[in-house]
Amino acid sequence: MYFVYLIECSDKSIYTGITTDIERRFREHSLGRGGAYTRSKRVKKVLYTEQYPTRNEALKREAQIKSWRREKKLNLIKINKPII
C-alpha cells in the first residue's frame, strides 16, 4: 500500500510526496533525512493523505498534485477534512 501525502512546512509551503509509511516518512522529514526541500523548509504537520494499491498509481497522483497551484491543494485539503 502506498500513500500520497501533503505536508505543511515552516514557511507555509506545501510539500507533496509518496511513501509506504506516513509516520516513518514524517519522522525522516523532521530529522532532515527526507529530501533537500523539507531539510531547508522544516516540516510542521501532515495536512492530507490518500491511499493507493500500487506505487505507479501513487506516483501518478503525486505528479498531478505537484502540478497544481497552492490554492487547488488547499481546496483538496479543505474538501476532504473530516467534520467534527
C-alpha positions in Angstrom: 0.0 0.0 0.0 1.3 3.5 -0.9 0.3 6.9 0.3 0.4 10.3 -1.3 0.8 12.9 1.4 0.9 16.7 1.7 3.0 18.3 4.5 3.0 21.9 5.7 6.4 23.4 6.0 7.5 26.1 8.4 7.3 28.8 5.6 3.6 27.7 4.9 4.6 25.9 1.7 3.1 22.5 0.9 5.3 19.6 0.1 3.8 16.5 -1.7 5.4 13.1 -1.7 4.7 9.3 -1.6 5.5 6.6 1.0 4.5 3.3 2.3 4.6 4.5 5.9 3.3 8.1 6.7 4.7 8.2 10.3 8.1 7.0 9.4 8.4 9.4 6.4 7.3 12.4 8.5 9.9 11.4 11.1 12.5 11.3 8.4 11.5 14.7 7.1 11.5 16.1 10.7 15.1 14.8 11.2 16.3 16.3 8.0 16.6 13.0 6.1 13.5 13.5 3.9 14.9 15.4 1.0 16.5 18.7 0.2 13.3 20.7 0.1 12.0 19.7 3.5 15.5 19.9 5.0 15.6 23.5 4.2 12.0 24.4 5.0 11.4 22.2 8.2 8.2 20.3 8.3 5.3 21.1 10.6 2.5 18.7 10.1 0.8 16.2 7.7 -2.1 18.0 6.1 -3.6 15.3 3.9 -3.1 11.7 2.7 -4.5 9.4 0.1 -4.0 5.7 -0.2 -3.2 3.7 -3.4 -2.7 0.0 -4.0 0.3 0.4 -6.3 3.4 2.6 -6.5 2.6 3.5 -10.0 -0.9 4.9 -9.1 0.6 6.9 -6.2 3.3 8.3 -8.4 0.8 9.5 -11.0 -1.4 11.1 -8.3 1.7 12.7 -6.7 2.7 14.2 -10.1 -0.8 15.5 -10.7 -1.0 17.2 -7.2 2.5 18.7 -7.6 1.4 20.4 -10.8 -1.4 22.2 -9.0 -1.2 25.7 -7.7 -1.3 26.2 -3.9 -5.0 27.2 -3.9 -6.1 23.9 -5.5 -4.0 21.9 -3.0 -5.6 23.8 -0.1 -9.1 23.2 -1.6 -8.3 19.4 -1.8 -7.4 19.5 1.9 -10.4 21.6 2.9 -12.9 19.4 0.9 -11.6 16.2 2.4 -11.2 17.4 6.0 -13.5 15.5 8.4 -16.3 17.5 10.0 -16.1 17.5 13.8 
